[in-house]
Amino acid sequence: MQETMEDIDKNSDGFIDLEEYIGDMYSQDGDAEEPEWVKTEREQFVEFRDKNRDGKMDKEETKDWILPSDYDHAEAEARHLVYESDQDKDGKLTREEIVDKSDLFVGSQATDFGEALVRHDE
């Protein structure tokens, strides 16, 4: 969280304001109109990120943005692995489907970057 604050907080005031938040993701570079996703991010900042509505994110608000308490990282990663690997979309993975997408599994935190695959003998 501290590293994110330091990276995005360009004026070093200890907060992330709307322009710093958007500036971290998008540079206008002479474009006349912002893309729709940038407008959506502006709304997200105002409606959800800046919880106390003071126009900036403090450390707690930044922490909630980066590490939301209601987000299960392991479940999200497992769903991602199944979604990307389940070629016949039956909700189950076969050995062949896993082998075909082995690069995903070896690079995944869910398999401890492949270590769980080495220890498993089935």
VEXVEX-364888 format. One line per 4 residues: their letters; for each residue x, y, z of N, C-alpha, C, CB. Coordinates in steps of 0.1 Angstrom, whole numbers. Atoms other than C-alpha are relative to their C-alpha. Glycine has a CB too. Example, Ala and Ser with C-alpha at 12.3 -4.5 7.8 and 13.67 -1.06 7.14 Angstrom:
# residues 2
as) 9/-12/0/123/-45/78/9/12/0/-10/0/12 ~ -9/-11/0/137/-11/71/-8/11/8/4/5/-14
# end
This chain:
# residues 122
mqet) 8/-12/0/0/0/0/9/12/0/-9/0/12 ~ -9/-12/-1/28/24/9/7/2/-14/11/-3/11 ~ -6/-1/14/45/17/-25/-9/6/-10/5/-14/-4 ~ 10/-5/9/13/24/-43/-2/15/2/-13/-7/1
medi) 1/-14/-4/9/57/-24/11/8/-6/-2/1/15 ~ -12/-7/4/44/67/-32/0/2/-16/13/-7/5 ~ 0/0/14/40/58/-69/-10/10/-6/-2/-13/-6 ~ 11/-8/6/7/76/-75/-1/14/5/-13/-7/3
dkns) 1/-13/-6/9/105/-51/11/10/-5/1/-1/16 ~ -10/-8/7/27/129/-74/3/13/8/-5/4/-14 ~ -3/-12/-7/24/160/-52/5/-3/15/-13/9/0 ~ -6/4/-13/36/141/-21/-8/5/12/14/3/1
dgfi) 8/-5/-11/7/152/1/-5/-11/9/-11/9/-5 ~ 5/11/-8/0/118/15/-13/-6/-4/0/3/14 ~ 13/4/5/-32/114/-5/1/-3/-15/-11/10/4 ~ 2/2/14/-43/102/-39/-12/8/-4/0/-15/-5
dlee) 12/-8/5/-66/128/-56/-4/-6/-13/3/15/-1 ~ 6/5/12/-88/121/-86/10/1/-12/-12/7/-3 ~ -9/-1/11/-63/134/-111/13/-9/1/5/15/-2 ~ -11/9/-1/-34/114/-97/-5/-14/-2/6/1/15
yigd) 6/13/3/-57/83/-97/-1/-3/-15/-13/-1/7 ~ 2/2/14/-66/88/-133/13/0/-7/-9/11/-6 ~ -13/-1/7/-31/99/-143/9/-12/1/7/11/6 ~ -8/12/-1/-17/66/-131/-4/-10/-11/-2/-6/14
mysq) 5/10/10/-38/47/-157/-1/6/-14/-14/-4/5 ~ 3/-6/13/-43/72/-185/7/13/-2/-15/1/-2 ~ -6/-13/4/-24/100/-202/-8/5/-12/15/-1/-2 ~ 8/-5/11/-45/122/-224/7/2/-13/-6/14/5
dgda) -9/-1/12/-17/129/-248/-7/7/-12/4/-14/-5 ~ 6/-8/11/-37/155/-268/-14/-5/-4/9/1/-11 ~ 14/5/4/-69/134/-271/-10/10/4/-3/-14/6 ~ 11/-10/-3/-99/157/-272/-10/-5/10/-8/4/-13
eepe) 10/6/-9/-122/133/-254/6/-13/7/-13/-3/-7 ~ -4/12/-8/-115/107/-227/-8/-12/-5/-1/2/15 ~ 7/12/3/-123/71/-235/-11/-3/11/9/-12/-1 ~ 11/3/-9/-154/57/-218/5/-7/13/-10/-9/-7
wvkt) -5/7/-12/-134/35/-194/6/10/10/10/-10/-4 ~ -5/-10/-9/-117/66/-180/-11/7/7/9/10/-8 ~ 11/-6/-6/-150/82/-174/-6/-9/11/-11/3/-10 ~ 5/10/-10/-161/50/-156/9/0/12/0/-14/-6
ereq) -10/0/-11/-129/51/-135/-2/13/9/14/-1/-5 ~ 3/-12/-8/-137/87/-125/-12/-2/9/-2/12/-10 ~ 12/3/-8/-171/76/-113/3/-9/11/-11/-6/-9 ~ -4/10/-11/-156/47/-94/7/7/11/9/-11/-6
fvef) -7/-8/-10/-133/71/-76/-9/7/9/11/10/-7 ~ 10/-8/-7/-161/94/-66/-9/-8/8/-7/10/-10 ~ 10/7/-6/-186/68/-58/5/-11/10/-9/-7/-10 ~ -4/11/-8/-166/40/-42/14/1/6/0/-12/-8
rdkn) -13/-1/-6/-129/48/-37/2/10/11/10/3/-11 ~ -1/-11/-10/-132/81/-19/-12/-1/9/0/14/-7 ~ 11/3/-9/-154/68/9/-5/11/9/4/-12/9 ~ 4/-11/-8/-154/99/30/-3/13/-8/11/3/11
rdgk) 4/-10/9/-160/121/0/7/13/2/-15/3/1 ~ -8/-12/-2/-132/145/7/8/4/-13/9/-1/12 ~ -7/-3/12/-119/144/-29/14/-7/-2/2/14/-1 ~ -13/7/1/-89/122/-22/-1/-13/8/12/9/5
mdke) -1/13/-7/-80/87/-10/12/1/10/3/-12/-10 ~ -10/1/-10/-62/84/23/6/-14/0/-5/4/14 ~ -7/13/0/-41/54/33/-10/-12/2/10/-1/12 ~ 10/11/-2/-71/33/45/-8/-2/-13/-9/4/11
etkd) 8/1/13/-91/41/13/8/-6/-11/-5/14/-4 ~ -9/6/10/-61/32/-8/2/-15/3/14/7/0 ~ -1/15/-3/-57/-1/11/-12/-7/-4/2/-1/16 ~ 13/6/4/-94/-9/5/0/-2/-15/-12/8/5
wilp) -1/0/15/-88/-2/-32/9/-12/-4/4/13/-6 ~ -10/10/4/-57/-24/-35/-3/-14/5/14/5/4 ~ 2/12/-6/-66/-51/-11/-14/-1/6/11/-3/12 ~ 14/-1/-5/-104/-52/-8/-2/-12/10/-10/-1/-11
sdyd) 1/10/-10/-114/-72/23/-10/-11/-5/-5/6/13 ~ 10/9/4/-143/-89/5/4/-8/-13/-13/7/-2 ~ -4/6/12/-122/-102/-24/9/-12/4/8/10/-8 ~ -8/12/-3/-109/-138/-21/9/-3/-12/-10/-12/2
haea) -10/2/10/-77/-140/-41/1/-14/-5/13/6/4 ~ -2/15/3/-74/-178/-40/-12/-4/-9/1/-8/13 ~ 12/4/7/-110/-183/-52/0/7/-14/-13/4/7 ~ -1/-7/13/-105/-157/-80/10/-6/-9/3/15/2
earh) -11/7/8/-73/-174/-92/-5/-14/-4/13/-1/8 ~ 6/13/4/-90/-208/-91/-10/1/-11/-6/-7/13 ~ 10/-2/10/-119/-195/-111/7/3/-14/-10/11/4 ~ -7/-4/12/-95/-180/-136/7/-12/-6/11/11/3
lvye) -7/12/5/-75/-213/-140/-11/-9/-7/7/-7/11 ~ 10/9/6/-107/-233/-146/-6/7/-13/-12/-2/10 ~ 5/-6/12/-121/-207/-170/9/-1/-12/-3/15/3 ~ -9/0/11/-90/-205/-191/4/-14/-5/13/7/5
sdqd) -4/14/4/-83/-243/-191/-11/-9/-4/8/-5/12 ~ 11/9/3/-117/-259/-193/-5/1/-14/-12/3/10 ~ 3/-1/14/-118/-264/-230/-14/-5/-4/10/-8/-8 ~ 14/4/3/-151/-283/-231/-11/6/8/-1/-15/1
kdgk) 9/-8/-8/-167/-259/-206/-10/-9/8/-8/9/-9 ~ 8/8/-8/-180/-287/-184/1/3/15/3/-15/-3 ~ -2/-4/-14/-168/-271/-152/10/-9/8/-13/0/8 ~ -10/9/-6/-142/-298/-146/12/0/-8/-6/-15/2
ltre) -13/1/7/-106/-301/-155/5/-14/-1/11/9/6 ~ -6/13/3/-91/-332/-171/15/2/1/-5/-6/-13 ~ -15/-1/0/-54/-340/-169/4/6/-13/6/-15/1 ~ -4/-5/13/-52/-332/-206/-2/15/-1/-8/-7/-12
eivd) 3/-15/0/-68/-297/-201/11/7/8/-14/2/5 ~ -10/-6/-9/-43/-290/-173/13/0/-8/1/-7/13 ~ -13/1/7/-13/-302/-194/0/10/-11/2/-14/-5 ~ 1/-10/11/-25/-281/-224/2/14/4/-14/-2/-7
ksdl) -2/-14/-5/-25/-250/-202/10/0/11/-14/6/4 ~ -9/1/-11/4/-260/-180/7/13/3/11/-10/-3 ~ -6/-13/-3/20/-225/-184/-8/8/9/2/7/-13 ~ 9/-8/-9/-10/-210/-166/2/-6/14/-14/-1/-4
fvgs) -1/6/-13/-7/-235/-137/14/2/6/-3/-15/-1 ~ -14/-2/-6/31/-232/-133/2/14/4/10/-4/-11 ~ -1/-14/-4/28/-194/-131/-10/5/10/-1/8/-12 ~ 11/-4/-9/-1/-194/-107/3/-1/15/-12/-9/-3
qatd) -1/1/-15/-1/-186/-70/-8/-11/6/-4/14/6 ~ 8/10/-5/-28/-211/-66/7/-14/1/-13/-1/-9 ~ -8/12/-1/-3/-239/-73/13/2/5/1/-6/-14 ~ -13/-4/-5/25/-222/-55/10/0/-11/4/-9/12
fgea) -9/-1/11/40/-214/-88/5/-13/-5/12/10/3 ~ -4/13/5/40/-250/-99/4/-10/10/10/1/-10 ~ -5/10/-10/52/-266/-67/-10/-10/4/4/8/13 ~ 11/10/-4/18/-282/-59/-1/-11/-11/-13/7/2
lvrh) 0/10/11/20/-299/-93/11/-11/1/0/7/-14 ~ -11/9/-2/53/-315/-85/-2/-10/11/13/8/2 ~ 3/8/-12/42/-328/-51/-11/-10/-2/-2/9/12 ~ 12/8/2/9/-343/-64/3/-12/-9/-11/9/-5
de) -4/12/8/12/-379/-76/-12/-6/-8/6/-10/9 ~ 11/6/7/-23/-384/-90/0/3/-15/-13/5/6
# end
